[in-house]
């Protein structure tokens, strides 16, 4: 993994850990992101970006890959498989796929 990709993954991972923490402030992000329920006592909905959803969902079972490791078409096939296997909701899968395809290799 190249240094910029590693730094990006580490930064996203830290952001997700902060957002997923029950002690974080419960604010609503811009409307263009997917809604996800938190485990906080208030059960307010927060919205996560495709990068954050990617980190949360993929990191559960294996090391996440750099978006540039696969082409846009390969990411589409991978996401179809992993959406079913990891039981990822359709709206979240679309956000993740947008993120991955935006950084996809040629």
CORBEL-V384161 format. One record per run of one state. SS is the DSSP state (H for helix, E for strand, C for the rest). FROM is the first residue (numbers start at 1). TO is the last residue. If there is no record, write none. Layout:
ss: <SS,SS>
from: <FROM,FROM>
to: <TO,TO>
//
This chain:
ss: <C,H,C,E,C,E,C,H,C,H,C,E,H,C,H,C,E,C>
from: <1,3,21,34,38,45,49,50,59,67,70,71,72,86,90,103,105,106>
to: <2,20,33,37,44,48,49,58,66,69,70,71,85,89,102,104,105,106>
//
